[in-house]
């Protein structure tokens, strides 16, 4: 059971790319799409495409393909992206501000309804049309607005305590944009975007490449 | 050889978190730090910390620890973060604009010197104090300014062609912020930040959790 869930992850991660291609096909006026067409666009094997789409419950007709509109709907329903989910952002620093200004989240059915910050100078203000509220009002608002998801982008040294506070407030899914791994109860879902870690890998690999090239 | 490189990756990804803690220690006035202290702060095993730091060439004294300043310097030198690297950003859409406004990159020695966009309405303007230039000037500037790294955040359907253009221009490392995986020559380093894919996983896992809780 656990294994099955893990195997699904790469498929789930590819679904947004399918959605994007399907919407591009729709713009081109297509109404039916085959796994072969999708596979070609996404540089994947057709069998992978078939298996990926299967997890959403979408079913195509052999030799014909999928109804484009239906397939888009099936994927969005599976991801829960056809209903907008409200999300809170905690930590309105430089990265938090950038994320507040990113309009692409709405495409994924994600609406950042408010930001929270510990800095009294920021509280009460607006960033990219979103209100910045005091940390002390977080728990109350999570419960009143029935918020399940939160974006964590506080400074690393506050990441764990802040995540603990989120969980106590009732948050079930945390998108962790800090450098810190989090230790949280099993019933809380976490995804980590380790930008600094990725950049570290990019920097080291690039330095190795440049050294190799010089040596040649 | 290949295996060794792959095993190093988790260590490299953790280095920014070490840097962050070390700088916090420095603020507290500490001059020497032990693996045990670092392990505790980062919730890691001491042996992992020792091995992680080993790859940077840092050496501590048994029973004493590492000189704090020296260790910070060793890590930054290994990552190349003590010298600022110039990087170009291609695609000044919503995500690109957010990244241009993110000041945290400078902490990692990364300086976005200019943005490039295909939209004539944007070209010639400024976004967060960075100039937006025409795509047609990309190759020339990469070569003249000896730029090795680029951030890719164009719409998904242009990701591959744009990455190909970057490689032809001489870019050696691409930080891919699109939903699309890229097919590139082996001598080009790529790191992908699949925000939409991560959000898809978060959404599906959250939906599963909420369903489980309802069933209980």
Contacts between the chains, C-beta under 8 A, distances in Angstrom:
chain1	res1	chain2	res2	distance
A	8	B	204	7.9
A	9	B	201	6.0
A	12	B	197	7.5
A	12	B	200	5.1
A	12	B	201	5.1
A	12	B	204	5.3
A	13	B	194	6.2
A	13	B	197	3.6
A	13	B	198	7.3
A	13	B	200	6.2
A	13	B	201	6.1
A	14	B	197	6.9
A	15	B	197	7.8
A	15	B	200	5.2
A	16	B	179	5.1
A	16	B	194	7.8
A	16	B	196	3.5
A	16	B	197	5.7
A	16	B	199	7.5
A	16	B	200	5.4
A	17	B	156	6.7
A	17	B	179	4.7
A	17	B	180	6.1
A	17	B	181	7.8
A	17	B	196	7.7
A	17	B	197	7.5
A	20	B	156	4.6
A	20	B	157	7.4
A	20	B	179	5.7
A	20	B	180	8.0
A	20	B	196	8.0
A	21	B	156	7.7
A	21	B	157	7.8
A	24	B	157	5.5
A	42	B	180	7.8
A	42	B	181	7.9
A	43	B	181	7.1
A	43	B	183	6.0
A	78	B	204	7.1
A	79	B	200	5.4
A	79	B	203	5.1
A	79	B	204	6.4
A	80	B	203	5.0
A	80	B	204	7.5
A	80	B	206	7.8
A	80	B	207	5.3
A	81	B	203	6.8
A	85	B	203	7.2
A	93	B	104	7.9
A	94	B	101	7.5
A	94	B	102	5.4
A	94	B	103	4.3
A	94	B	104	5.1
A	95	B	102	5.7
A	95	B	104	5.6
A	97	B	101	6.6
A	97	B	102	8.0
A	98	B	98	3.9
A	98	B	99	6.6
A	98	B	101	5.1
A	98	B	102	4.4
A	99	B	98	6.6
A	101	B	94	7.5
A	101	B	97	6.6
A	101	B	98	5.1
A	101	B	101	6.6
A	102	B	94	5.5
A	102	B	95	5.7
A	102	B	98	4.4
A	103	B	94	4.2
A	104	B	93	7.9
A	104	B	94	5.1
A	104	B	95	5.6
A	104	B	195	7.7
A	104	B	196	7.9
A	105	B	199	7.8
A	108	B	196	5.9
A	108	B	199	5.3
A	108	B	200	7.8
A	108	B	203	7.9
A	109	B	203	7.8
A	110	B	199	6.6
A	148	B	206	6.1
A	148	B	210	7.0
A	149	B	202	7.1
A	149	B	206	6.5
A	156	B	17	6.7
A	156	B	20	4.6
A	156	B	21	7.6
A	157	B	20	7.4
A	157	B	21	7.7
A	157	B	24	5.5
A	172	B	206	5.8
A	172	B	209	5.6
A	172	B	210	6.9
A	173	B	202	5.3
A	173	B	203	8.0
A	173	B	205	6.9
A	173	B	206	4.1
A	173	B	209	7.6
A	175	B	198	7.2
A	175	B	199	7.2
A	175	B	202	5.9
A	179	B	16	5.1
A	179	B	17	4.6
A	179	B	20	5.7
A	180	B	17	6.1
A	180	B	42	7.7
A	181	B	17	7.8
A	181	B	42	7.9
A	181	B	43	7.0
A	183	B	43	5.9
A	187	B	209	6.3
A	187	B	213	8.0
A	189	B	202	6.0
A	189	B	205	4.2
A	189	B	206	5.4
A	189	B	209	6.2
A	191	B	198	4.6
A	191	B	199	7.5
A	191	B	201	5.9
A	191	B	202	4.7
A	193	B	193	6.5
A	193	B	195	7.0
A	193	B	198	6.4
A	194	B	13	6.1
A	194	B	16	7.9
A	195	B	104	7.7
A	195	B	193	7.0
A	196	B	16	3.5
A	196	B	17	7.7
A	196	B	20	8.0
A	196	B	104	7.9
A	196	B	108	5.9
A	197	B	12	7.5
A	197	B	13	3.5
A	197	B	14	6.9
A	197	B	15	7.8
A	197	B	16	5.7
A	197	B	17	7.5
A	198	B	13	7.3
A	198	B	175	7.2
A	198	B	191	4.6
A	198	B	193	6.4
A	199	B	16	7.6
A	199	B	105	7.8
A	199	B	108	5.3
A	199	B	110	6.6
A	199	B	175	7.2
A	199	B	191	7.5
A	200	B	12	5.1
A	200	B	13	6.2
A	200	B	15	5.2
A	200	B	16	5.4
A	200	B	79	5.4
A	200	B	108	7.8
A	201	B	9	6.0
A	201	B	12	5.1
A	201	B	13	6.1
A	201	B	191	5.9
A	202	B	149	7.1
A	202	B	173	5.3
A	202	B	175	5.9
A	202	B	189	6.1
A	202	B	191	4.7
A	203	B	79	5.1
A	203	B	80	4.9
A	203	B	81	6.8
A	203	B	85	7.2
A	203	B	108	7.9
A	203	B	109	7.8
A	203	B	173	8.0
A	204	B	8	8.0
A	204	B	12	5.3
A	204	B	78	7.1
A	204	B	79	6.4
A	204	B	80	7.5
A	205	B	173	6.9
A	205	B	189	4.2
A	206	B	80	7.8
A	206	B	148	6.1
A	206	B	149	6.5
A	206	B	172	5.8
A	206	B	173	4.1
A	206	B	189	5.4
A	207	B	80	5.3
A	209	B	172	5.6
A	209	B	173	7.6
A	209	B	187	6.3
A	209	B	189	6.2
A	210	B	148	7.0
A	210	B	172	6.9
A	213	B	187	8.0
